Amino acid sequence: MRSGSFCLGYVMGAVTILLLAIGGGALAVAIGASPLIRPVASPSPTARAVSAPPSTPTPLPSPTAGVRSATSTPSPVATSGAPLTAAQIVERVKPAVVQISANNSSGTGMILDNAVNILTNAHVVARVTTVTVRLSTGRAVQGRVVARDEDRDLAIVRIEAQNLPTVRLGDSTALRTGEDVIAIGYALNLPGEPSVSRGLVSGVRDAQRTDLKYIQTDAAVNPGNSGGPLLNTRGEVIGIVTSRITSDAGRAVQGINLAIAMSSAKPTIDRLVAAR
């Protein structure tokens, strides 16, 4: 990210068109370059800018060398547990949320397992094989993009590290409209800790060209949130924040943001994690 200019995401070379059923009709949206919907990764300097307050990124420490392969699978899906307060959820999950930087663009990722596999959006790591991963402690390490599925906008990054906290995956099929959710991500590349926002499940939408479902939420997301977790009241990841709706004029539509539903994404995540 560059100071003083922000946009709605890293423009992908190949645009994936998704048709989301809304009400009785259908809204055509695209991940990446469409004026109707934009990824929420931090900007590329050549991407379309939007109004946002300027920010000075925090300098990253020098990356460490070496990335090891992984053999483990993501954290098991969790389906039970007492509701937590928002503060308890953030305290539990924030250590497993990382910032991913590449080509003057940045987004968010989440640590899945002890391997270490990090889940993010494919558009966050578009056209690169290595990235810089900043952990919650502020330490920066080099990461390797081991697999990506651009159609489903999912990717796996691996780093060499030990004893890192991980997220717990939840059952997005159990979500109810009106349920509370929390988004955590490195919005606008603001210095320090990730930003936290709270909202509701506004609806669940089908993507006609893939097998994914999308959770619509009014939890605030901004450039840099891409790839971050959307959490239920038990602190489980039930979605991967990926995009927000904009008008034909390119202006953000208030309170309509999308996250890939975890249960529909899980088969793809397992396949990507298995890559060597």
DAQUI-V257309 format. One record per backbone hydrogen bond with DSSP energy under -0.5 kcal/mol. CO is the residue of the C=O (numbers start at 0). NH is the residue of the N-H. E is the energy in kcal/mol with one decimal. If there is no record, write none. Layout:
co=[CO:CO]
nh=[NH:NH]
e=[E:E]
//
This chain:
co=[1:5:8:8:12:14:15:17:17:18:18:19:21:24:25:26:26:28:29:30:30:35:37:39:39:39:43:47:49:54:63:65:75:77:84:85:86:87:88:89:92:93:94:95:97:98:99:100:101:104:105:106:108:109:109:110:111:115:116:116:117:118:119:120:120:121:122:124:128:130:130:131:131:132:132:133:134:137:138:140:141:142:143:143:146:148:148:153:154:155:155:156:157:158:167:168:169:170:171:175:178:180:181:182:184:184:185:186:194:196:198:199:199:200:202:204:205:205:206:211:212:213:213:214:215:215:216:221:222:223:224:225:227:228:228:229:229:230:231:232:235:235:236:237:238:238:239:240:241:242:243:244:246:250:252:254:255:256:257:257:258:259:260:261:264:264:265:266:267:268:269:271]
nh=[4:49:10:43:14:16:30:19:28:20:207:26:24:21:27:19:28:17:31:15:32:245:243:223:224:225:46:7:5:56:141:159:168:170:88:89:90:91:92:93:95:96:135:110:108:133:106:131:104:101:41:99:97:111:118:166:74:158:111:112:156:109:154:123:124:124:125:127:144:132:142:100:133:134:140:98:137:60:134:132:159:130:145:157:155:152:153:148:119:145:146:117:143:160:236:77:171:173:174:178:200:198:230:196:186:194:188:189:184:182:180:201:217:177:215:213:20:207:209:206:260:204:215:258:201:202:256:224:187:185:227:107:240:183:230:237:238:181:234:83:231:237:169:261:229:240:259:226:39:257:37:252:249:246:255:256:244:216:241:242:214:239:264:265:267:268:269:270:271:272:273:274]
e=[-1.4:-2.8:-0.6:-0.6:-0.6:-0.6:-2.0:-0.6:-2.8:-0.6:-1.8:-2.3:-1.8:-1.4:-0.5:-2.0:-0.5:-3.2:-0.9:-0.8:-0.6:-3.4:-1.8:-2.3:-0.9:-2.1:-1.7:-0.8:-0.6:-0.6:-1.0:-0.5:-0.7:-0.5:-2.3:-2.4:-2.3:-1.9:-2.4:-2.5:-2.3:-1.9:-0.5:-2.5:-2.4:-2.9:-2.7:-2.6:-1.6:-3.0:-4.7:-2.2:-2.4:-0.5:-2.6:-2.6:-1.0:-1.3:-3.3:-0.7:-2.6:-1.8:-2.2:-0.8:-0.8:-0.7:-0.6:-1.4:-2.6:-0.5:-2.9:-2.7:-0.6:-0.6:-2.6:-2.2:-2.0:-0.5:-3.0:-3.0:-0.5:-2.2:-0.9:-2.5:-2.7:-0.8:-2.0:-3.3:-2.1:-1.9:-1.2:-3.0:-2.6:-0.8:-3.3:-4.3:-0.9:-1.3:-1.3:-2.2:-1.8:-2.6:-3.2:-2.3:-1.7:-2.9:-1.5:-1.7:-2.1:-2.5:-2.5:-0.8:-1.2:-2.6:-3.1:-3.2:-0.9:-0.6:-0.7:-1.8:-2.9:-3.3:-0.6:-1.8:-3.0:-1.3:-2.1:-2.6:-4.7:-0.8:-2.3:-3.3:-2.6:-1.7:-0.5:-2.8:-1.2:-1.7:-1.8:-3.5:-2.1:-0.7:-2.9:-2.1:-2.5:-0.6:-2.6:-3.1:-1.1:-3.2:-1.9:-2.5:-2.1:-3.5:-1.1:-0.5:-2.3:-2.5:-2.4:-1.7:-3.6:-1.8:-1.5:-1.8:-0.5:-2.4:-2.7:-1.9:-2.5:-2.6:-1.5:-1.2]
//
